Amino acid sequence: MALSKSKDKKIAGVCAGIAEHFGWDVTAVRLVYLIAAILTGSALAWVYLILMFVLPDAK
């Protein structure tokens, strides 16, 4: 199964898609992403934006 955005989305489905792909808890992935984005000075916000446009939608 390829990495894709999820239909269970809050913003664009990127974090939920990553969680579904690896079998992780969606809330945990979202929290880890949020904390990491704050600690990296929002550098991960750019990664999220890129993934939002690059990842295909869920089937």
PDBQT receptor file of N, H, CA, C and O in Angstrom, charges set to zero:
ATOM      1  N   MET A   1       0.841  -1.180   0.000  1.00  0.00    +0.000 N 
ATOM      2  CA  MET A   1       0.000   0.000   0.000  1.00  0.00    +0.000 C 
ATOM      3  C   MET A   1       0.884   1.240   0.000  1.00  0.00    +0.000 C 
ATOM      4  O   MET A   1       1.771   1.372   0.843  1.00  0.00    +0.000 OA
ATOM      5  N   ALA A   2       0.650   2.137  -0.929  1.00  0.00    +0.000 N 
ATOM      6  H   ALA A   2      -0.071   2.030  -1.614  1.00  0.00    +0.000 HD
ATOM      7  CA  ALA A   2       1.443   3.350  -1.055  1.00  0.00    +0.000 C 
ATOM      8  C   ALA A   2       0.934   4.422  -0.098  1.00  0.00    +0.000 C 
ATOM      9  O   ALA A   2      -0.230   4.423   0.303  1.00  0.00    +0.000 OA
ATOM     10  N   LEU A   3       1.812   5.308   0.247  1.00  0.00    +0.000 N 
ATOM     11  H   LEU A   3       2.757   5.308  -0.078  1.00  0.00    +0.000 HD
ATOM     12  CA  LEU A   3       1.460   6.417   1.129  1.00  0.00    +0.000 C 
ATOM     13  C   LEU A   3       0.524   7.363   0.390  1.00  0.00    +0.000 C 
ATOM     14  O   LEU A   3       0.802   7.763  -0.741  1.00  0.00    +0.000 OA
ATOM     15  N   SER A   4      -0.577   7.716   1.028  1.00  0.00    +0.000 N 
ATOM     16  H   SER A   4      -0.802   7.392   1.946  1.00  0.00    +0.000 HD
ATOM     17  CA  SER A   4      -1.540   8.644   0.432  1.00  0.00    +0.000 C 
ATOM     18  C   SER A   4      -2.241   9.417   1.530  1.00  0.00    +0.000 C 
ATOM     19  O   SER A   4      -2.174   9.056   2.705  1.00  0.00    +0.000 OA
ATOM     20  N   LYS A   5      -2.923  10.495   1.127  1.00  0.00    +0.000 N 
ATOM     21  H   LYS A   5      -2.978  10.787   0.173  1.00  0.00    +0.000 HD
ATOM     22  CA  LYS A   5      -3.704  11.264   2.093  1.00  0.00    +0.000 C 
ATOM     23  C   LYS A   5      -4.922  10.445   2.501  1.00  0.00    +0.000 C 
ATOM     24  O   LYS A   5      -5.412   9.612   1.738  1.00  0.00    +0.000 OA
ATOM     25  N   SER A   6      -5.394  10.690   3.696  1.00  0.00    +0.000 N 
ATOM     26  H   SER A   6      -4.996  11.366   4.316  1.00  0.00    +0.000 HD
ATOM     27  CA  SER A   6      -6.519   9.952   4.232  1.00  0.00    +0.000 C 
ATOM     28  C   SER A   6      -7.816  10.726   4.043  1.00  0.00    +0.000 C 
ATOM     29  O   SER A   6      -7.810  11.949   3.901  1.00  0.00    +0.000 OA
ATOM     30  N   LYS A   7      -8.918  10.003   4.042  1.00  0.00    +0.000 N 
ATOM     31  H   LYS A   7      -8.924   9.010   4.158  1.00  0.00    +0.000 HD
ATOM     32  CA  LYS A   7     -10.230  10.648   4.020  1.00  0.00    +0.000 C 
ATOM     33  C   LYS A   7     -10.607  11.130   5.422  1.00  0.00    +0.000 C 
ATOM     34  O   LYS A   7     -11.472  11.993   5.575  1.00  0.00    +0.000 OA
ATOM     35  N   ASP A   8      -9.949  10.564   6.455  1.00  0.00    +0.000 N 
ATOM     36  H   ASP A   8      -9.246   9.863   6.331  1.00  0.00    +0.000 HD
ATOM     37  CA  ASP A   8     -10.154  10.985   7.847  1.00  0.00    +0.000 C 
ATOM     38  C   ASP A   8      -9.224  12.167   8.096  1.00  0.00    +0.000 C 
ATOM     39  O   ASP A   8      -8.135  11.998   8.645  1.00  0.00    +0.000 OA
ATOM     40  N   LYS A   9      -9.648  13.360   7.694  1.00  0.00    +0.000 N 
ATOM     41  H   LYS A   9     -10.533  13.497   7.248  1.00  0.00    +0.000 HD
ATOM     42  CA  LYS A   9      -8.743  14.489   7.754  1.00  0.00    +0.000 C 
ATOM     43  C   LYS A   9      -9.266  15.626   8.607  1.00  0.00    +0.000 C 
ATOM     44  O   LYS A   9     -10.472  15.834   8.741  1.00  0.00    +0.000 OA
ATOM     45  N   LYS A  10      -8.328  16.347   9.175  1.00  0.00    +0.000 N 
ATOM     46  H   LYS A  10      -7.349  16.177   9.066  1.00  0.00    +0.000 HD
ATOM     47  CA  LYS A  10      -8.636  17.573   9.903  1.00  0.00    +0.000 C 
ATOM     48  C   LYS A  10      -8.313  18.778   9.019  1.00  0.00    +0.000 C 
ATOM     49  O   LYS A  10      -9.079  19.740   8.964  1.00  0.00    +0.000 OA
ATOM     50  N   ILE A  11      -7.175  18.717   8.332  1.00  0.00    +0.000 N 
ATOM     51  H   ILE A  11      -6.553  17.935   8.378  1.00  0.00    +0.000 HD
ATOM     52  CA  ILE A  11      -6.797  19.794   7.416  1.00  0.00    +0.000 C 
ATOM     53  C   ILE A  11      -6.722  19.241   5.992  1.00  0.00    +0.000 C 
ATOM     54  O   ILE A  11      -7.558  19.569   5.150  1.00  0.00    +0.000 OA
ATOM     55  N   ALA A  12      -5.721  18.404   5.728  1.00  0.00    +0.000 N 
ATOM     56  H   ALA A  12      -5.042  18.138   6.412  1.00  0.00    +0.000 HD
ATOM     57  CA  ALA A  12      -5.572  17.873   4.374  1.00  0.00    +0.000 C 
ATOM     58  C   ALA A  12      -5.443  16.355   4.357  1.00  0.00    +0.000 C 
ATOM     59  O   ALA A  12      -5.434  15.758   3.281  1.00  0.00    +0.000 OA
ATOM     60  N   GLY A  13      -5.344  15.721   5.508  1.00  0.00    +0.000 N 
ATOM     61  H   GLY A  13      -5.351  16.206   6.383  1.00  0.00    +0.000 HD
ATOM     62  CA  GLY A  13      -5.251  14.269   5.563  1.00  0.00    +0.000 C 
ATOM     63  C   GLY A  13      -3.845  13.710   5.526  1.00  0.00    +0.000 C 
ATOM     64  O   GLY A  13      -3.665  12.498   5.411  1.00  0.00    +0.000 OA
ATOM     65  N   VAL A  14      -2.839  14.578   5.623  1.00  0.00    +0.000 N 
ATOM     66  H   VAL A  14      -2.986  15.563   5.716  1.00  0.00    +0.000 HD
ATOM     67  CA  VAL A  14      -1.450  14.128   5.542  1.00  0.00    +0.000 C 
ATOM     68  C   VAL A  14      -1.072  13.314   6.778  1.00  0.00    +0.000 C 
ATOM     69  O   VAL A  14      -0.575  12.196   6.643  1.00  0.00    +0.000 OA
ATOM     70  N   CYS A  15      -1.293  13.843   7.965  1.00  0.00    +0.000 N 
ATOM     71  H   CYS A  15      -1.697  14.752   8.075  1.00  0.00    +0.000 HD
ATOM     72  CA  CYS A  15      -0.940  13.123   9.197  1.00  0.00    +0.000 C 
ATOM     73  C   CYS A  15      -1.751  11.833   9.328  1.00  0.00    +0.000 C 
ATOM     74  O   CYS A  15      -1.216  10.802   9.737  1.00  0.00    +0.000 OA
ATOM     75  N   ALA A  16      -3.028  11.887   8.985  1.00  0.00    +0.000 N 
ATOM     76  H   ALA A  16      -3.462  12.725   8.653  1.00  0.00    +0.000 HD
ATOM     77  CA  ALA A  16      -3.862  10.687   9.055  1.00  0.00    +0.000 C 
ATOM     78  C   ALA A  16      -3.406   9.651   8.044  1.00  0.00    +0.000 C 
ATOM     79  O   ALA A  16      -3.442   8.453   8.328  1.00  0.00    +0.000 OA
ATOM     80  N   GLY A  17      -2.979  10.090   6.871  1.00  0.00    +0.000 N 
ATOM     81  H   GLY A  17      -2.950  11.063   6.640  1.00  0.00    +0.000 HD
ATOM     82  CA  GLY A  17      -2.471   9.170   5.859  1.00  0.00    +0.000 C 
ATOM     83  C   GLY A  17      -1.191   8.482   6.310  1.00  0.00    +0.000 C 
ATOM     84  O   GLY A  17      -1.009   7.288   6.076  1.00  0.00    +0.000 OA
ATOM     85  N   ILE A  18      -0.305   9.233   6.956  1.00  0.00    +0.000 N 
ATOM     86  H   ILE A  18      -0.453  10.203   7.147  1.00  0.00    +0.000 HD
ATOM     87  CA  ILE A  18       0.930   8.656   7.493  1.00  0.00    +0.000 C 
ATOM     88  C   ILE A  18       0.597   7.645   8.586  1.00  0.00    +0.000 C 
ATOM     89  O   ILE A  18       1.168   6.555   8.627  1.00  0.00    +0.000 OA
ATOM     90  N   ALA A  19      -0.327   8.011   9.468  1.00  0.00    +0.000 N 
ATOM     91  H   ALA A  19      -0.791   8.896   9.435  1.00  0.00    +0.000 HD
ATOM     92  CA  ALA A  19      -0.718   7.105  10.558  1.00  0.00    +0.000 C 
ATOM     93  C   ALA A  19      -1.333   5.823  10.009  1.00  0.00    +0.000 C 
ATOM     94  O   ALA A  19      -1.002   4.735  10.481  1.00  0.00    +0.000 OA
ATOM     95  N   GLU A  20      -2.213   5.926   9.029  1.00  0.00    +0.000 N 
ATOM     96  H   GLU A  20      -2.481   6.810   8.645  1.00  0.00    +0.000 HD
ATOM     97  CA  GLU A  20      -2.831   4.729   8.445  1.00  0.00    +0.000 C 
ATOM     98  C   GLU A  20      -1.800   3.855   7.738  1.00  0.00    +0.000 C 
ATOM     99  O   GLU A  20      -1.863   2.629   7.822  1.00  0.00    +0.000 OA
ATOM    100  N   HIS A  21      -0.858   4.476   7.047  1.00  0.00    +0.000 N 
ATOM    101  H   HIS A  21      -0.807   5.472   6.978  1.00  0.00    +0.000 HD
ATOM    102  CA  HIS A  21       0.162   3.724   6.314  1.00  0.00    +0.000 C 
ATOM    103  C   HIS A  21       1.025   2.877   7.249  1.00  0.00    +0.000 C 
ATOM    104  O   HIS A  21       1.330   1.724   6.943  1.00  0.00    +0.000 OA
ATOM    105  N   PHE A  22       1.417   3.452   8.390  1.00  0.00    +0.000 N 
ATOM    106  H   PHE A  22       1.169   4.388   8.638  1.00  0.00    +0.000 HD
ATOM    107  CA  PHE A  22       2.291   2.749   9.322  1.00  0.00    +0.000 C 
ATOM    108  C   PHE A  22       1.545   2.019  10.432  1.00  0.00    +0.000 C 
ATOM    109  O   PHE A  22       2.162   1.309  11.226  1.00  0.00    +0.000 OA
ATOM    110  N   GLY A  23       0.220   2.184  10.499  1.00  0.00    +0.000 N 
ATOM    111  H   GLY A  23      -0.282   2.761   9.854  1.00  0.00    +0.000 HD
ATOM    112  CA  GLY A  23      -0.560   1.509  11.535  1.00  0.00    +0.000 C 
ATOM    113  C   GLY A  23      -0.446   2.172  12.897  1.00  0.00    +0.000 C 
ATOM    114  O   GLY A  23      -0.566   1.508  13.927  1.00  0.00    +0.000 OA
ATOM    115  N   TRP A  24      -0.217   3.470  12.906  1.00  0.00    +0.000 N 
ATOM    116  H   TRP A  24      -0.120   4.009  12.069  1.00  0.00    +0.000 HD
ATOM    117  CA  TRP A  24      -0.075   4.224  14.143  1.00  0.00    +0.000 C 
ATOM    118  C   TRP A  24      -1.373   4.930  14.487  1.00  0.00    +0.000 C 
ATOM    119  O   TRP A  24      -2.277   5.027  13.657  1.00  0.00    +0.000 OA
ATOM    120  N   ASP A  25      -1.458   5.422  15.715  1.00  0.00    +0.000 N 
ATOM    121  H   ASP A  25      -0.723   5.344  16.389  1.00  0.00    +0.000 HD
ATOM    122  CA  ASP A  25      -2.611   6.186  16.166  1.00  0.00    +0.000 C 
ATOM    123  C   ASP A  25      -2.584   7.572  15.533  1.00  0.00    +0.000 C 
ATOM    124  O   ASP A  25      -1.564   8.259  15.580  1.00  0.00    +0.000 OA
ATOM    125  N   VAL A  26      -3.700   7.984  14.942  1.00  0.00    +0.000 N 
ATOM    126  H   VAL A  26      -4.529   7.427  14.904  1.00  0.00    +0.000 HD
ATOM    127  CA  VAL A  26      -3.776   9.262  14.236  1.00  0.00    +0.000 C 
ATOM    128  C   VAL A  26      -3.528  10.435  15.175  1.00  0.00    +0.000 C 
ATOM    129  O   VAL A  26      -2.809  11.369  14.821  1.00  0.00    +0.000 OA
ATOM    130  N   THR A  27      -4.107  10.396  16.354  1.00  0.00    +0.000 N 
ATOM    131  H   THR A  27      -4.690   9.637  16.642  1.00  0.00    +0.000 HD
ATOM    132  CA  THR A  27      -3.936  11.489  17.308  1.00  0.00    +0.000 C 
ATOM    133  C   THR A  27      -2.480  11.635  17.720  1.00  0.00    +0.000 C 
ATOM    134  O   THR A  27      -1.985  12.754  17.859  1.00  0.00    +0.000 OA
ATOM    135  N   ALA A  28      -1.790  10.522  17.918  1.00  0.00    +0.000 N 
ATOM    136  H   ALA A  28      -2.191   9.613  17.806  1.00  0.00    +0.000 HD
ATOM    137  CA  ALA A  28      -0.378  10.570  18.301  1.00  0.00    +0.000 C 
ATOM    138  C   ALA A  28       0.462  11.190  17.191  1.00  0.00    +0.000 C 
ATOM    139  O   ALA A  28       1.349  11.998  17.465  1.00  0.00    +0.000 OA
ATOM    140  N   VAL A  29       0.194  10.824  15.952  1.00  0.00    +0.000 N 
ATOM    141  H   VAL A  29      -0.526  10.167  15.730  1.00  0.00    +0.000 HD
ATOM    142  CA  VAL A  29       0.947  11.394  14.828  1.00  0.00    +0.000 C 
ATOM    143  C   VAL A  29       0.700  12.895  14.737  1.00  0.00    +0.000 C 
ATOM    144  O   VAL A  29       1.633  13.666  14.510  1.00  0.00    +0.000 OA
ATOM    145  N   ARG A  30      -0.533  13.305  14.910  1.00  0.00    +0.000 N 
ATOM    146  H   ARG A  30      -1.290  12.679  15.094  1.00  0.00    +0.000 HD
ATOM    147  CA  ARG A  30      -0.850  14.741  14.851  1.00  0.00    +0.000 C 
ATOM    148  C   ARG A  30      -0.158  15.504  15.975  1.00  0.00    +0.000 C 
ATOM    149  O   ARG A  30       0.360  16.597  15.747  1.00  0.00    +0.000 OA
ATOM    150  N   LEU A  31      -0.141  14.947  17.183  1.00  0.00    +0.000 N 
ATOM    151  H   LEU A  31      -0.562  14.059  17.368  1.00  0.00    +0.000 HD
ATOM    152  CA  LEU A  31       0.519  15.613  18.310  1.00  0.00    +0.000 C 
ATOM    153  C   LEU A  31       2.026  15.689  18.118  1.00  0.00    +0.000 C 
ATOM    154  O   LEU A  31       2.637  16.728  18.371  1.00  0.00    +0.000 OA
ATOM    155  N   VAL A  32       2.625  14.593  17.673  1.00  0.00    +0.000 N 
ATOM    156  H   VAL A  32       2.129  13.749  17.468  1.00  0.00    +0.000 HD
ATOM    157  CA  VAL A  32       4.073  14.582  17.431  1.00  0.00    +0.000 C 
ATOM    158  C   VAL A  32       4.423  15.585  16.339  1.00  0.00    +0.000 C 
ATOM    159  O   VAL A  32       5.411  16.311  16.454  1.00  0.00    +0.000 OA
ATOM    160  N   TYR A  33       3.615  15.630  15.278  1.00  0.00    +0.000 N 
ATOM    161  H   TYR A  33       2.813  15.041  15.184  1.00  0.00    +0.000 HD
ATOM    162  CA  TYR A  33       3.865  16.595  14.214  1.00  0.00    +0.000 C 
ATOM    163  C   TYR A  33       3.773  18.029  14.744  1.00  0.00    +0.000 C 
ATOM    164  O   TYR A  33       4.630  18.859  14.443  1.00  0.00    +0.000 OA
ATOM    165  N   LEU A  34       2.748  18.315  15.523  1.00  0.00    +0.000 N 
ATOM    166  H   LEU A  34       2.051  17.641  15.768  1.00  0.00    +0.000 HD
ATOM    167  CA  LEU A  34       2.557  19.663  16.057  1.00  0.00    +0.000 C 
ATOM    168  C   LEU A  34       3.734  20.082  16.925  1.00  0.00    +0.000 C 
ATOM    169  O   LEU A  34       4.255  21.187  16.776  1.00  0.00    +0.000 OA
ATOM    170  N   ILE A  35       4.148  19.216  17.818  1.00  0.00    +0.000 N 
ATOM    171  H   ILE A  35       3.725  18.318  17.939  1.00  0.00    +0.000 HD
ATOM    172  CA  ILE A  35       5.281  19.523  18.700  1.00  0.00    +0.000 C 
ATOM    173  C   ILE A  35       6.554  19.706  17.888  1.00  0.00    +0.000 C 
ATOM    174  O   ILE A  35       7.312  20.646  18.128  1.00  0.00    +0.000 OA
ATOM    175  N   ALA A  36       6.797  18.821  16.931  1.00  0.00    +0.000 N 
ATOM    176  H   ALA A  36       6.181  18.057  16.736  1.00  0.00    +0.000 HD
ATOM    177  CA  ALA A  36       7.999  18.924  16.092  1.00  0.00    +0.000 C 
ATOM    178  C   ALA A  36       7.973  20.195  15.244  1.00  0.00    +0.000 C 
ATOM    179  O   ALA A  36       9.014  20.822  15.047  1.00  0.00    +0.000 OA
ATOM    180  N   ALA A  37       6.813  20.579  14.745  1.00  0.00    +0.000 N 
ATOM    181  H   ALA A  37       5.968  20.069  14.905  1.00  0.00    +0.000 HD
ATOM    182  CA  ALA A  37       6.706  21.802  13.940  1.00  0.00    +0.000 C 
ATOM    183  C   ALA A  37       7.023  23.033  14.784  1.00  0.00    +0.000 C 
ATOM    184  O   ALA A  37       7.670  23.966  14.307  1.00  0.00    +0.000 OA
ATOM    185  N   ILE A  38       6.574  23.038  16.018  1.00  0.00    +0.000 N 
ATOM    186  H   ILE A  38       6.048  22.280  16.405  1.00  0.00    +0.000 HD
ATOM    187  CA  ILE A  38       6.869  24.163  16.905  1.00  0.00    +0.000 C 
ATOM    188  C   ILE A  38       8.355  24.207  17.236  1.00  0.00    +0.000 C 
ATOM    189  O   ILE A  38       8.962  25.278  17.227  1.00  0.00    +0.000 OA
ATOM    190  N   LEU A  39       8.941  23.053  17.527  1.00  0.00    +0.000 N 
ATOM    191  H   LEU A  39       8.448  22.183  17.534  1.00  0.00    +0.000 HD
ATOM    192  CA  LEU A  39      10.363  23.004  17.908  1.00  0.00    +0.000 C 
ATOM    193  C   LEU A  39      11.303  23.321  16.754  1.00  0.00    +0.000 C 
ATOM    194  O   LEU A  39      12.409  23.807  16.987  1.00  0.00    +0.000 OA
ATOM    195  N   THR A  40      10.896  23.062  15.526  1.00  0.00    +0.000 N 
ATOM    196  H   THR A  40       9.997  22.667  15.337  1.00  0.00    +0.000 HD
ATOM    197  CA  THR A  40      11.762  23.321  14.372  1.00  0.00    +0.000 C 
ATOM    198  C   THR A  40      11.504  24.691  13.758  1.00  0.00    +0.000 C 
ATOM    199  O   THR A  40      11.991  24.983  12.666  1.00  0.00    +0.000 OA
ATOM    200  N   GLY A  41      10.756  25.516  14.438  1.00  0.00    +0.000 N 
ATOM    201  H   GLY A  41      10.360  25.279  15.325  1.00  0.00    +0.000 HD
ATOM    202  CA  GLY A  41      10.502  26.850  13.927  1.00  0.00    +0.000 C 
ATOM    203  C   GLY A  41       9.615  26.834  12.694  1.00  0.00    +0.000 C 
ATOM    204  O   GLY A  41       9.803  27.622  11.767  1.00  0.00    +0.000 OA
ATOM    205  N   SER A  42       8.664  25.943  12.693  1.00  0.00    +0.000 N 
ATOM    206  H   SER A  42       8.511  25.303  13.446  1.00  0.00    +0.000 HD
ATOM    207  CA  SER A  42       7.684  25.807  11.616  1.00  0.00    +0.000 C 
ATOM    208  C   SER A  42       8.272  25.275  10.306  1.00  0.00    +0.000 C 
ATOM    209  O   SER A  42       7.620  25.367   9.266  1.00  0.00    +0.000 OA
ATOM    210  N   ALA A  43       9.481  24.725  10.333  1.00  0.00    +0.000 N 
ATOM    211  H   ALA A  43      10.010  24.651  11.178  1.00  0.00    +0.000 HD
ATOM    212  CA  ALA A  43      10.061  24.132   9.125  1.00  0.00    +0.000 C 
ATOM    213  C   ALA A  43       9.208  22.961   8.644  1.00  0.00    +0.000 C 
ATOM    214  O   ALA A  43       9.092  22.733   7.440  1.00  0.00    +0.000 OA
ATOM    215  N   LEU A  44       8.615  22.221   9.571  1.00  0.00    +0.000 N 
ATOM    216  H   LEU A  44       8.710  22.406  10.549  1.00  0.00    +0.000 HD
ATOM    217  CA  LEU A  44       7.770  21.094   9.175  1.00  0.00    +0.000 C 
ATOM    218  C   LEU A  44       6.458  21.538   8.564  1.00  0.00    +0.000 C 
ATOM    219  O   LEU A  44       5.782  20.748   7.905  1.00  0.00    +0.000 OA
ATOM    220  N   ALA A  45       6.091  22.782   8.771  1.00  0.00    +0.000 N 
ATOM    221  H   ALA A  45       6.640  23.424   9.306  1.00  0.00    +0.000 HD
ATOM    222  CA  ALA A  45       4.885  23.304   8.110  1.00  0.00    +0.000 C 
ATOM    223  C   ALA A  45       5.100  23.300   6.599  1.00  0.00    +0.000 C 
ATOM    224  O   ALA A  45       4.167  23.027   5.844  1.00  0.00    +0.000 OA
ATOM    225  N   TRP A  46       6.309  23.597   6.155  1.00  0.00    +0.000 N 
ATOM    226  H   TRP A  46       7.067  23.819   6.769  1.00  0.00    +0.000 HD
ATOM    227  CA  TRP A  46       6.622  23.552   4.721  1.00  0.00    +0.000 C 
ATOM    228  C   TRP A  46       6.560  22.123   4.200  1.00  0.00    +0.000 C 
ATOM    229  O   TRP A  46       6.075  21.878   3.095  1.00  0.00    +0.000 OA
ATOM    230  N   VAL A  47       7.051  21.181   4.998  1.00  0.00    +0.000 N 
ATOM    231  H   VAL A  47       7.445  21.380   5.896  1.00  0.00    +0.000 HD
ATOM    232  CA  VAL A  47       6.982  19.767   4.611  1.00  0.00    +0.000 C 
ATOM    233  C   VAL A  47       5.529  19.337   4.471  1.00  0.00    +0.000 C 
ATOM    234  O   VAL A  47       5.174  18.632   3.526  1.00  0.00    +0.000 OA
ATOM    235  N   TYR A  48       4.693  19.759   5.405  1.00  0.00    +0.000 N 
ATOM    236  H   TYR A  48       4.981  20.332   6.172  1.00  0.00    +0.000 HD
ATOM    237  CA  TYR A  48       3.272  19.430   5.352  1.00  0.00    +0.000 C 
ATOM    238  C   TYR A  48       2.634  20.001   4.090  1.00  0.00    +0.000 C 
ATOM    239  O   TYR A  48       1.874  19.314   3.407  1.00  0.00    +0.000 OA
ATOM    240  N   LEU A  49       2.942  21.251   3.783  1.00  0.00    +0.000 N 
ATOM    241  H   LEU A  49       3.559  21.809   4.338  1.00  0.00    +0.000 HD
ATOM    242  CA  LEU A  49       2.379  21.880   2.589  1.00  0.00    +0.000 C 
ATOM    243  C   LEU A  49       2.800  21.150   1.314  1.00  0.00    +0.000 C 
ATOM    244  O   LEU A  49       1.991  20.964   0.405  1.00  0.00    +0.000 OA
ATOM    245  N   ILE A  50       4.054  20.743   1.249  1.00  0.00    +0.000 N 
ATOM    246  H   ILE A  50       4.712  20.895   1.987  1.00  0.00    +0.000 HD
ATOM    247  CA  ILE A  50       4.535  20.008   0.077  1.00  0.00    +0.000 C 
ATOM    248  C   ILE A  50       3.819  18.666  -0.025  1.00  0.00    +0.000 C 
ATOM    249  O   ILE A  50       3.357  18.286  -1.101  1.00  0.00    +0.000 OA
ATOM    250  N   LEU A  51       3.726  17.951   1.090  1.00  0.00    +0.000 N 
ATOM    251  H   LEU A  51       4.100  18.260   1.964  1.00  0.00    +0.000 HD
ATOM    252  CA  LEU A  51       3.041  16.658   1.080  1.00  0.00    +0.000 C 
ATOM    253  C   LEU A  51       1.565  16.806   0.740  1.00  0.00    +0.000 C 
ATOM    254  O   LEU A  51       0.977  15.913   0.130  1.00  0.00    +0.000 OA
ATOM    255  N   MET A  52       0.966  17.917   1.127  1.00  0.00    +0.000 N 
ATOM    256  H   MET A  52       1.444  18.642   1.623  1.00  0.00    +0.000 HD
ATOM    257  CA  MET A  52      -0.443  18.160   0.856  1.00  0.00    +0.000 C 
ATOM    258  C   MET A  52      -0.701  18.164  -0.655  1.00  0.00    +0.000 C 
ATOM    259  O   MET A  52      -1.760  17.728  -1.106  1.00  0.00    +0.000 OA
ATOM    260  N   PHE A  53       0.264  18.653  -1.429  1.00  0.00    +0.000 N 
ATOM    261  H   PHE A  53       1.125  19.007  -1.062  1.00  0.00    +0.000 HD
ATOM    262  CA  PHE A  53       0.092  18.715  -2.874  1.00  0.00    +0.000 C 
ATOM    263  C   PHE A  53       0.673  17.506  -3.604  1.00  0.00    +0.000 C 
ATOM    264  O   PHE A  53       0.231  17.181  -4.706  1.00  0.00    +0.000 OA
ATOM    265  N   VAL A  54       1.657  16.839  -3.004  1.00  0.00    +0.000 N 
ATOM    266  H   VAL A  54       2.016  17.103  -2.109  1.00  0.00    +0.000 HD
ATOM    267  CA  VAL A  54       2.337  15.728  -3.671  1.00  0.00    +0.000 C 
ATOM    268  C   VAL A  54       1.639  14.393  -3.463  1.00  0.00    +0.000 C 
ATOM    269  O   VAL A  54       1.542  13.592  -4.393  1.00  0.00    +0.000 OA
ATOM    270  N   LEU A  55       1.146  14.145  -2.240  1.00  0.00    +0.000 N 
ATOM    271  H   LEU A  55       1.224  14.796  -1.485  1.00  0.00    +0.000 HD
ATOM    272  CA  LEU A  55       0.524  12.851  -1.958  1.00  0.00    +0.000 C 
ATOM    273  C   LEU A  55      -0.803  12.712  -2.687  1.00  0.00    +0.000 C 
ATOM    274  O   LEU A  55      -1.581  13.663  -2.758  1.00  0.00    +0.000 OA
ATOM    275  N   PRO A  56      -1.062  11.530  -3.226  1.00  0.00    +0.000 N 
ATOM    276  CA  PRO A  56      -2.354  11.311  -3.882  1.00  0.00    +0.000 C 
ATOM    277  C   PRO A  56      -3.470  11.166  -2.854  1.00  0.00    +0.000 C 
ATOM    278  O   PRO A  56      -3.221  10.833  -1.695  1.00  0.00    +0.000 OA
ATOM    279  N   ASP A  57      -4.698  11.418  -3.289  1.00  0.00    +0.000 N 
ATOM    280  H   ASP A  57      -4.900  11.689  -4.230  1.00  0.00    +0.000 HD
ATOM    281  CA  ASP A  57      -5.853  11.236  -2.412  1.00  0.00    +0.000 C 
ATOM    282  C   ASP A  57      -6.094   9.744  -2.182  1.00  0.00    +0.000 C 
ATOM    283  O   ASP A  57      -5.728   8.910  -3.010  1.00  0.00    +0.000 OA
ATOM    284  N   ALA A  58      -6.709   9.422  -1.053  1.00  0.00    +0.000 N 
ATOM    285  H   ALA A  58      -7.006  10.100  -0.380  1.00  0.00    +0.000 HD
ATOM    286  CA  ALA A  58      -7.051   8.033  -0.736  1.00  0.00    +0.000 C 
ATOM    287  C   ALA A  58      -8.104   7.525  -1.717  1.00  0.00    +0.000 C 
ATOM    288  O   ALA A  58      -8.948   8.281  -2.198  1.00  0.00    +0.000 OA
ATOM    289  N   LYS A  59      -8.033   6.254  -1.993  1.00  0.00    +0.000 N 
ATOM    290  H   LYS A  59      -7.347   5.640  -1.603  1.00  0.00    +0.000 HD
ATOM    291  CA  LYS A  59      -8.992   5.658  -2.924  1.00  0.00    +0.000 C 
ATOM    292  C   LYS A  59     -10.191   5.127  -2.215  1.00  0.00    +0.000 C 
ATOM    293  O   LYS A  59     -11.098   4.591  -2.851  1.00  0.00    +0.000 OA
TER     294      LYS A  59
